[in-house]
Amino acid sequence: MDDAQVKGKTVLVRVDINSPVDPKTGEILDDTRIRECAPTLRELVHKGAKVVVLAHQGRPGSEDFTTLEKHSQKLSEVLGSEVKYVPDILGPTAESAIKSMQPSEIVLLENIRFCSEEPLNRPPEQQAQTHLVRRLAALAQIYVNDAFAAAHRSQPSLVGFGVLLPTYAGRLMERELKGLGRALSPEHPCIYVLGGVKVDDSLTIVENVLGKGIADQVLTGGLVGQVFLAAAGRDLGKPNLQQLLEGEYEKQIERAKQMLGTYTGKIKAPRDLVVDEAGEAREIKLEELPTELKIVDIGSRTVEEYSSIVSRAKTVVANGPLGVFEKPNFARGTFGVLKAMAESQAFTIIGGGHMVAAARVAGVVGRIKHVSTGGGACISFLSGERLPVVEVLTKGGAT
């Protein structure tokens, strides 16, 4: 955005302010993403642009699929100036609102996913031909993309404008790409901590970072850790195996088994575990497996080992909690490793909504060097996959 001459110009800004919403009241429950895009909007207003914000909320048919009226109110609060809500996208109301704007004014158009073309997933050149992109591009001179959390999608409002208008990365997009870039070009030793329930995604990250020599070690917990334990031949017990197999993790266990053979000594699985005994935490050693109780966290010896490894690292990337941290009795593993990251001298990065939420509850989010707003986009980036939005940005758009 340093290179964008925006004074007096109409600037389309695509943001991702998709937020948790109370289905009964429509109230926004967490305004993190709204706050994260504020610096870009504030800067454009300060430079005298006419700012037209494009955003989505929920998916058609979901409980949180709603208008952006509450988002405009919240955005007005955060910015300290009025963000006018326009309950239209392509019609005469939207066109009139945009044409009558004065420099340093902001409007937020209606939920872009109300437009039937938006869910289309196609190359930028085809998206540029959609009615949505052609109509709005004709009303603007510049396009700014600040929607990192949606950067893995190739939808009209995300990639189409870059074909027709000069295109720039917003400040959040810039911060995300610089921060996460250090996860793929790290200082060594580089440690990845992978947990949560998205086993398939985590295994893809493992293949990318160990296969390319990006990471020196991967520490695992959550269902990811259980899959690696099962791959190493541990019988987890009927309730836990059932949970894995019902989730179609059999293929993932085989995949994990191959990785353990390929990357000997580089993938750490838990040394001990915590099980749920009538709501209470009980530690067990691996020798006590199988168990009829549900595994809910990593044990204290594992926390100690992981924390020690983290303390010696120069780069630490964490995605996904190591246990059921939402319940205080089962949060010790996740919080322990997050606290070790917060106390570390390393460049620390966390991604994924649950891990970020855990860092907030643990009170360490302010001491993590880079906190990513992207869920799927963060995973795609760390997996080495192409991000369609970033590819458009590298081309800079039409001139």
N, C-alpha and C positions, 0 to 999 in steps of 0.2 A: 504493500500500500504506500510505501515511501515514494514510489514512482507515479502514483495516480494523481492527476490534476482534476480535482473534483469540484472546485468552487463553482457554484451556480448550476452544476450539472445534476441530472436525475440519475441516481445510483441504485440499482437493484442489489439488495444484499440478502443472500440466502443464508439463514441461520438454522441451527437445530435447537429449538427450545421445547422439544417434545418432553413433557414432564409428567410425573405421577399426578393423577387427578382423582379427587374423591368423586366416585360415580353418582353419588346422591346429590351433592351440592355443587359439583363442578369446580370446587376450589382447588387451587394448585397446592400440592402437599410438599413439594421440594422445588425451590426456584434456582437451584445450582446452575443449570444450563442457561437460564435467563441472565444470571449475573455474569457468566463466563463470556457471553457475546457482547456485553455492555461496552467494553473498551473500544471495540471496532465502531459501534454505532456512535459513541460519544466523540470519537476522533473525526468521523465523517461530518457530524453536525458542527463541530468546532471549525472545520475547514469550509463550511458553507455549502455542503451538498444538500440536495433534496433526497432524502433517504426513504426508499420503498422496501420494506422488509417482507420477505417471503419465508414462510415456515410451515411445518406440519404438526399435527397432534394426533397420535393414535393411528389405527388402521380402520378402514370401513368394516363395520360390524362389531368392533371391539367396544368395551365399556367406556374407554377413554377417548373415543373418536368424537370430538366436539369442536365447537367454534373457538376462535382465538381471542374472544372478547376479554376473558380473564387474563390472558397472557399480555394483552395490551395494557391493562391496568397495572399488572405486576412490573412490566417493563417500564412504565411511566414512573413507578415508585423507585425502581433501581436507578434510573437515569436522572431522576429529579426534574424531568420535563415531560410534557405531554406527548404520548405516542397515540396518534389517532387510529382507532380501529375502523376498518372499512369492511363491511360484511359482504364483500364481493371480490372476485378475482379477475374476470375477463369482461364483465359487463360494463354498461355505461356509468354505473356508480363508481367503479374502480378507476375507469378512464378519466372521469371528471375530477375525482379526488387527486389523481396524479398530476394532471395538467394544471390544476389550480394551486399546486404546492409552491411555497416560498422557500428560498435557501434556509438551511438549518432546521427545517421541519421534518418530522418522521411520521410515516403512516405504516400500519401493519395490515396487509391484505388478509383475507379470509384463509383458513386452513387450505393449503395448496392441494391436499389430498381429496378435497371436495371435487376437484377437477378430475374427470375420468381418465385423462391422458397421463396423469402423474405416476400411476403404478407401473407404466410401461418400462421395461428394462432393455434398452437398446443402445447402440453406439451413438456418440455425440452428434454426428452428422445427421442421423435420422431424427434424433430428439429435437434438433434445431428446426425441423420442418413441422413440428407439432403446432397446433393452433395456439396452445398455451404460450410457447416460447416466442413465436412470431408476433403475437399481439402485444405481449409485455415488452419485448425487445424494442419494438417500434416506439415505445414511450420513454426509453432510457438511453443514456450514452455510455454507461459503464456498468460492469457487473463485478460484484465482490462476493466470493464464497468464503463463509466462515463456519460452514457446517461440517466440521471434522467428523462428528459422530455418524454422519451419513455418507462419508467419503468413499465407502465401499460399494455404493449403489450408483447405477448408471441411469438415473431417471431424468425426465425433461428439465425440471427446475434446478437440477444439480450439475448437469453436463451440457445441456442444449444451448444456454446463453453464451458459453465460451466460444462457440462457433461464430456467433453473430456480433458480439460486443468485446471491447478490450476487457480483459479479465484479470483480477488480482486476488491474492489470498488475504483474508482478514487476519487480524492479530491473533485470534485464538487458533486458527488454522496454522499460522506461522509458528506459534509457540508449540503446538502439538507435533508438528513435523520436525522441529529442531529438537524437542525433548525426546520423542520416540526414536529419532534418528540416532541418538546416542545409545539406544538399546541395541541397534543393529551394527553400529561402528563403535563398540565400547572400549573403555580402558579395561585391561585385564589385571587380576582375575575378574571375570564376569559371571555372576550367578543368576540363574532364573529360578523363581519360586512359583510353582504351578499347582493350583488346587481347584476347588469348585466341582461342578457336575458336568461341565462341557468337556468330556474326555476326548472326543474326536478332535476338537479344536486344539486342545492342549498337546495332543500327540503330534499334530501337524507343526506346532511351534517347536516341540522337542526336535523333530526331524530337521527343521530349518536351522535352528541355532546350534545344534551339535554337529549337524552335517556340514555346515559352512564354517565351523570353528568360531562362531560368534560367542557362544557360552562355554565356560570351562566345566561347569557342573549345573545339573538341574535338580532342585529339591522338590519333592512332591508331597501332597497331602490331599484331604478331601477324597472324592471318588477317584480322582486321578491317582492318588497314592495307593488306594485299594486295588486299582487295576494293575499297578506295577507289583504290588505284593502278590496278587493272584498269578501274575505272569511269572513271578519268581518261584511259584510252586506252593505258596501258602494257602491253606484251606481257611477261608475267612469265617466259615460257619453258614448254616442254611439261610438265616435272615439277610445276611450281607450279600451272599452269592446270589440269592433270589433278586435282591435289589439291582445287582449288576446285570444279571442275565435278562431280567424283565426289560431293562433299558437297552437291550441288544448290545451288551458290551463284550460278548464272546469274541467277536471279530477284533475288538480293541485289545482284549487280553492277548490274542495272538500277535497283534501288531506290536504291543508293548514287549512281548517276549523276544521278538526279533531285535527290537531296539536295545534291550538289555545285553543281547549277544554282540551287537554292533558297537555299542558305546560302553564297553566294560568299565565299571567304576565311576562313570560320569553321571549316572542317574541314581539319586538317593531316594529310597522308599522309607517310610517311617520305621523306627527301631522298636517303638512301643506305641500303644494306642489307648484311647479312652472310649469306654462303652457306656451306654445309657442303662443304668440300673434303677428303674422306677423313678426316672427324672434326676437321679444323682450321677455324678461322674465317678467312674471307677477305672483306674489304670490297669492295663494288662500287658504282659510281655508277649512277644510274638510266639514264644514257646507255649503260651496258654491258648493259642488258637487251635481248633476252631471254637467260636463262641456263639451261643444262642442269643446274645445281646447285640443290639445295634451299635456299630462303630460310629462315633460322633466327633472324634477329634484325634490329633496326634498326642502322644504321651510326653511327659516331662523330659525324658532323656533325648527324645527327638527334638524338642524345642531347644534344649541346651546345645545339641550338636548343630542344628540349623543356625541358631543365633551366633555360634562361634564362627561358622563358615561365612555368614553375612558380615561379621565384624572385620574380617580380613579382606573382604572384596573391595574392588574399586568401582564396580558397577553392579547394581542389584535391580532386577526387574521382577515384579510380583503381579500375578494375575490369578484371581480366584482364591477364596478363603480356604483354610486348611481344616476347618471343622464347621459345626453348626453354630457359628458365632452369635447368631440372633438370640440364642439361649445362653445367659451368663455362665452357666455351669460348663458349657462346652466351647467357650471362647478362648481358652488359655493358649492354645496353639497358634491361632491366627493373630491374637494380640501380642503374644510373645515375639513372634517373628517380625511383626510390624514395628514393635518397640526397638528391636535390634536394628532394623533399617533406619529408624528415626535417629538412633544414637550413632550410627555408622558415619564415617567420613566419605563413604562412597557416593557416587551419583545414583540416587534412588528413584525408581519409577514404579508407580502402581497404575493398573488399568482394570477395567471391568467394574460395573456398578456395585457388585457385592463387596469387592475388596476396598473400593473407595468408601462405601458405607461403613465397613469395619474400621477403617482408619479414622473415620470421624468419631465413631463410638469410642475407640481406643484413645482418642484425644491426641493423635500424632499427625493428622493430615497436614498441618502447617509446617511440619519438619521433614516432609517428603519433598525431594527436589522437583519432581514432575508428577502431577496427578492428572491422568488422562480422562477426558470427558467421553471418550468413545468406547463403546462395548465391542460390537462387531467389527467396527473399523480398526480398533486397537488390535484385536486378534488377527485380522487380515494383514495388518501392517507387520506384526511380529512374526507372522507365518510366511512372510516374504511374498505375499500375493499382491497383484496390481490393484491400485486404488483408482478407479476411473476418474474421480474428481481431481486427484493429484496429477494425473496424466494431462487433463485439460489445462490445469494451472501451469504446468511446465511449458505449454505451448503459448500461454499468455493471451489467448483469445484473438479475435479479429482486430485489425488495426485500421 
